[in-house]
Amino acid sequence: MVSTPLAERLVQAGVELLEEEGLANLTLRASARRTGVSHGAPRRYFPTHNALLAAIAATGLTDLNTRLRRPAEGSPEDQLIDATHRYLDFAAERPGMFDLLFRHDLLAGAGGNLRAT
């Protein structure tokens, strides 16, 4: 994906839709409407719905990675328990994003190099 202000706004709109209305209501048109652009504008940056989903998932992976990489104190066991709590907190706080991250049927081959991320 080419990073432009509009592409970034479309992804942010998609993140908001995902978290407010769920995966079923997250479409290219809904992202365009929320961003205030024509329904065809997202296709310049995201040729398919799954390409937009991949870009949205990448933001969720970044958030999850940031949470898991925060330094933890204590023994290795304490650190593992802390990381587990952070992972579960992410799932509880962002259920739509958590669901999307594990929808391999939607994200496989969608771009964004998510498997490597």
C-alpha positions as a LaTeX table, in Angstrom:
\begin{tabular}{lrrr}
\hline
Residue & $x$ (\AA) & $y$ (\AA) & $z$ (\AA) \\
\hline
Met1 & 0.00 & 0.00 & 0.00 \\
Val2 & 1.16 & 3.50 & $-0.78$ \\
Ser3 & 1.09 & 5.63 & 2.34 \\
Thr4 & $-0.71$ & 8.89 & 1.72 \\
Pro5 & $-2.80$ & 11.07 & 3.99 \\
Leu6 & $-5.99$ & 9.78 & 2.32 \\
Ala7 & $-4.94$ & 6.14 & 2.61 \\
Glu8 & $-4.13$ & 6.70 & 6.27 \\
Arg9 & $-7.51$ & 8.39 & 6.83 \\
Leu10 & $-9.28$ & 5.47 & 5.15 \\
Val11 & $-7.47$ & 3.00 & 7.39 \\
Gln12 & $-8.30$ & 5.07 & 10.49 \\
Ala13 & $-11.94$ & 5.22 & 9.43 \\
Gly14 & $-11.85$ & 1.46 & 8.97 \\
Val15 & $-10.39$ & 0.96 & 12.45 \\
Glu16 & $-13.16$ & 3.11 & 13.91 \\
Leu17 & $-15.86$ & 1.23 & 11.98 \\
Leu18 & $-14.41$ & $-2.11$ & 13.04 \\
Glu19 & $-14.43$ & $-1.13$ & 16.69 \\
Glu20 & $-17.82$ & 0.60 & 16.66 \\
Glu21 & $-19.85$ & $-1.57$ & 14.28 \\
Gly22 & $-17.91$ & $-4.80$ & 13.81 \\
Leu23 & $-16.32$ & $-6.60$ & 10.91 \\
Ala24 & $-19.61$ & $-7.22$ & 9.10 \\
Asn25 & $-20.17$ & $-3.47$ & 8.63 \\
Leu26 & $-16.63$ & $-2.62$ & 7.59 \\
Thr27 & $-16.69$ & $-1.99$ & 3.85 \\
Leu28 & $-14.78$ & 0.16 & 1.39 \\
Arg29 & $-17.90$ & 2.30 & 0.93 \\
Ala30 & $-18.39$ & 2.76 & 4.67 \\
Ser31 & $-14.76$ & 3.80 & 5.08 \\
Ala32 & $-15.13$ & 6.24 & 2.17 \\
Arg33 & $-18.35$ & 7.67 & 3.61 \\
Arg34 & $-16.76$ & 8.16 & 7.03 \\
Thr35 & $-13.72$ & 9.79 & 5.43 \\
Gly36 & $-15.90$ & 12.09 & 3.30 \\
Val37 & $-14.69$ & 10.92 & $-0.11$ \\
Ser38 & $-16.44$ & 9.30 & $-3.05$ \\
His39 & $-17.14$ & 5.58 & $-2.80$ \\
Gly40 & $-14.62$ & 4.91 & $-5.58$ \\
Ala41 & $-11.72$ & 6.78 & $-3.95$ \\
Pro42 & $-10.51$ & 3.89 & $-1.73$ \\
Arg43 & $-9.85$ & 1.73 & $-4.81$ \\
Arg44 & $-6.88$ & 3.94 & $-5.66$ \\
Tyr45 & $-5.13$ & 2.67 & $-2.53$ \\
Phe46 & $-6.92$ & $-0.59$ & $-1.73$ \\
Pro47 & $-7.86$ & $-2.53$ & $-4.85$ \\
Thr48 & $-9.91$ & $-5.00$ & $-2.81$ \\
His49 & $-11.83$ & $-5.00$ & 0.43 \\
Asn50 & $-9.32$ & $-7.51$ & 1.80 \\
Ala51 & $-6.45$ & $-5.12$ & 1.03 \\
Leu52 & $-8.12$ & $-2.52$ & 3.27 \\
Leu53 & $-8.67$ & $-5.18$ & 5.93 \\
Ala54 & $-4.96$ & $-6.07$ & 5.76 \\
Ala55 & $-3.98$ & $-2.43$ & 6.29 \\
Ile56 & $-6.37$ & $-2.19$ & 9.24 \\
Ala57 & $-5.03$ & $-5.45$ & 10.69 \\
Ala58 & $-1.48$ & $-4.09$ & 10.41 \\
Thr59 & $-2.44$ & $-1.26$ & 12.78 \\
Gly60 & $-3.83$ & $-3.80$ & 15.24 \\
Leu61 & $-0.66$ & $-5.87$ & 15.04 \\
Thr62 & 1.39 & $-2.77$ & 15.74 \\
Asp63 & $-0.73$ & $-2.01$ & 18.82 \\
Leu64 & $-0.51$ & $-5.60$ & 20.06 \\
Asn65 & 3.25 & $-5.68$ & 19.47 \\
Thr66 & 3.72 & $-2.43$ & 21.40 \\
Arg67 & 1.75 & $-3.81$ & 24.33 \\
Leu68 & 3.67 & $-7.09$ & 24.38 \\
Arg69 & 7.10 & $-5.47$ & 24.11 \\
Arg70 & 6.71 & $-3.21$ & 27.16 \\
Pro71 & 9.35 & $-4.20$ & 29.69 \\
Ala72 & 8.11 & $-6.36$ & 32.54 \\
Glu73 & 9.63 & $-6.85$ & 35.96 \\
Gly74 & 10.22 & $-10.04$ & 37.87 \\
Ser75 & 11.08 & $-13.60$ & 37.08 \\
Pro76 & 10.62 & $-15.09$ & 33.61 \\
Glu77 & 7.41 & $-16.67$ & 34.88 \\
Asp78 & 6.14 & $-13.27$ & 36.08 \\
Gln79 & 7.06 & $-11.74$ & 32.73 \\
Leu80 & 5.17 & $-14.46$ & 30.86 \\
Ile81 & 2.12 & $-13.96$ & 33.07 \\
Asp82 & 2.31 & $-10.21$ & 32.47 \\
Ala83 & 2.53 & $-10.70$ & 28.70 \\
Thr84 & $-0.43$ & $-13.07$ & 28.84 \\
His85 & $-2.48$ & $-10.45$ & 30.69 \\
Arg86 & $-1.56$ & $-7.82$ & 28.09 \\
Tyr87 & $-2.60$ & $-10.17$ & 25.28 \\
Leu88 & $-5.92$ & $-10.92$ & 26.95 \\
Asp89 & $-6.46$ & $-7.21$ & 27.72 \\
Phe90 & $-5.99$ & $-6.44$ & 24.02 \\
Ala91 & $-8.57$ & $-9.10$ & 23.13 \\
Ala92 & $-11.05$ & $-7.72$ & 25.70 \\
Glu93 & $-10.52$ & $-4.05$ & 24.81 \\
Arg94 & $-10.49$ & $-4.49$ & 21.03 \\
Pro95 & $-12.62$ & $-7.56$ & 20.20 \\
Gly96 & $-13.27$ & $-6.53$ & 16.60 \\
Met97 & $-9.58$ & $-6.05$ & 15.93 \\
Phe98 & $-8.71$ & $-9.27$ & 17.73 \\
Asp99 & $-11.21$ & $-11.13$ & 15.56 \\
Leu100 & $-9.83$ & $-9.57$ & 12.39 \\
Leu101 & $-6.23$ & $-10.47$ & 13.26 \\
Phe102 & $-7.12$ & $-14.16$ & 13.24 \\
Arg103 & $-9.31$ & $-14.20$ & 10.14 \\
His104 & $-6.78$ & $-15.88$ & 7.90 \\
Asp105 & $-9.56$ & $-16.58$ & 5.41 \\
Leu106 & $-9.82$ & $-12.82$ & 4.82 \\
Leu107 & $-6.21$ & $-11.76$ & 5.23 \\
Ala108 & $-4.25$ & $-14.49$ & 3.41 \\
Gly109 & $-2.82$ & $-12.96$ & 0.26 \\
Ala110 & $-4.43$ & $-9.58$ & 0.95 \\
Gly111 & $-1.11$ & $-7.74$ & 1.13 \\
Gly112 & 0.56 & $-5.91$ & 3.92 \\
Asn113 & 2.96 & $-8.78$ & 4.61 \\
Leu114 & 0.97 & $-9.60$ & 7.75 \\
Arg115 & 2.45 & $-13.05$ & 8.30 \\
Ala116 & 5.92 & $-11.53$ & 8.62 \\
Thr117 & 4.59 & $-8.79$ & 10.88 \\
\hline
\end{tabular}
